[in-house]
Amino acid sequence: MFNIIYLSTATTLLNDFELAEILSISRDNNVAKQLTGMLLYADGTFMQVLEGEKEEVMRTYHKILLDERHKNVIELAAGPLDTRNFPEWSMGFASVNADVLEEFEGYVDPQSKGFLNNEKVNAAIIMLKGFAENNKMN
Ligand SMILES: Cc1cc2nc3c(=O)[nH]c(=O)nc-3n(C[C@H](O)[C@H](O)[C@H](O)COP(=O)(O)O)c2cc1C
């Protein structure tokens, strides 16, 4: 198992229809490739965790990098994983605003200084997991 986490900026503010389009194709593709994870969208910023077999994760990640619906992709972490953090989600999704996010334990403001250090990346995973579990998304 392998996972990759990145942050990116939506090229334009996306409406619900545009988000649904990304999700729908992602879920279909990810089920077929046994990829799981979580996509968070807040005020024009995406954060995504993708997990699965390394080759599939990287192939999909490279496709995502070329997607013109977002830009400024910042890779936060990439590495091996013992067990999936998001086994139930072909692509869990949440669209929230920062006020809601701040209420979650482990919330880290991507704009804050030091966001990119390791401790904060772990916090990001904890936050995404907490978010997914609290919202029982599928
Ligand atoms: C923020 C973001 C996250 C995405 N996540 C995924 C994903 O998890 N899986 C996926 O297959 N495509 C994802 N996509 C879409 C891909 O960039 C690409 O459009 C899609 O995989 C193309 O699918 P196709 O090769 O079946 O046409 C994402 C796009 C964006 C903008």
The ligand as a Tripos MOL2 file, in Angstrom:
@<TRIPOS>MOLECULE
LIG
   31    33     1     0     0
SMALL
NO_CHARGES

@<TRIPOS>ATOM
      1 C1         -9.0580   17.8650   -7.3590 C.3       1 LIG1
      2 C2         -9.2220   16.7150   -8.2920 C.ar      1 LIG1
      3 C3         -9.2050   15.4080   -7.8070 C.ar      1 LIG1
      4 C4         -9.3570   14.3240   -8.6610 C.ar      1 LIG1
      5 N1         -9.3320   13.0570   -8.1450 N.ar      1 LIG1
      6 C5         -9.4230   12.0090   -8.9740 C.ar      1 LIG1
      7 C6         -9.3700   10.6810   -8.4780 C.ar      1 LIG1
      8 O1         -9.2670   10.4330   -7.2710 O.2       1 LIG1
      9 N2         -9.4610    9.6700   -9.3770 N.ar      1 LIG1
     10 C7         -9.5960    9.8760  -10.7080 C.ar      1 LIG1
     11 O2         -9.6490    8.9050  -11.4690 O.2       1 LIG1
     12 N3         -9.6650   11.1200  -11.2060 N.ar      1 LIG1
     13 C8         -9.5860   12.1830  -10.3730 C.ar      1 LIG1
     14 N4         -9.6830   13.4530  -10.8880 N.ar      1 LIG1
     15 C9         -9.9810   13.6280  -12.3190 C.3       1 LIG1
     16 C10        -8.7560   13.4460  -13.1860 C.3       1 LIG1
     17 O3         -7.9940   14.6270  -13.1940 O.3       1 LIG1
     18 C11        -9.1710   13.1070  -14.6350 C.3       1 LIG1
     19 O4        -10.0330   14.1090  -15.1290 O.3       1 LIG1
     20 C12        -9.8870   11.7840  -14.7170 C.3       1 LIG1
     21 O5         -9.2350   10.7960  -13.9710 O.3       1 LIG1
     22 C13        -9.9660   11.3480  -16.1940 C.3       1 LIG1
     23 O6        -10.6040   10.1290  -16.2490 O.3       1 LIG1
     24 P1        -10.5750    9.2420  -17.5770 P.3       1 LIG1
     25 O7         -9.1230    8.8950  -17.8150 O.co2     1 LIG1
     26 O8        -11.4120    8.0470  -17.2160 O.co2     1 LIG1
     27 O9        -11.1770   10.0910  -18.6470 O.co2     1 LIG1
     28 C14        -9.5340   14.5590  -10.0460 C.ar      1 LIG1
     29 C15        -9.5430   15.8710  -10.5290 C.ar      1 LIG1
     30 C16        -9.4050   16.9420   -9.6830 C.ar      1 LIG1
     31 C17        -9.4390   18.3410  -10.2240 C.3       1 LIG1
@<TRIPOS>BOND
     1     1     2 1
     2     2     3 ar
     3     2    30 ar
     4     3     4 ar
     5     4     5 ar
     6     4    28 ar
     7     5     6 ar
     8     6     7 ar
     9     6    13 1
    10     7     8 2
    11     7     9 ar
    12     9    10 ar
    13    10    11 2
    14    10    12 ar
    15    12    13 ar
    16    13    14 ar
    17    14    15 1
    18    14    28 ar
    19    15    16 1
    20    16    17 1
    21    16    18 1
    22    18    19 1
    23    18    20 1
    24    20    21 1
    25    20    22 1
    26    22    23 1
    27    23    24 1
    28    24    25 2
    29    24    26 1
    30    24    27 1
    31    28    29 ar
    32    29    30 ar
    33    30    31 1
@<TRIPOS>SUBSTRUCTURE
     1 LIG1         1 GROUP 0 **** ****
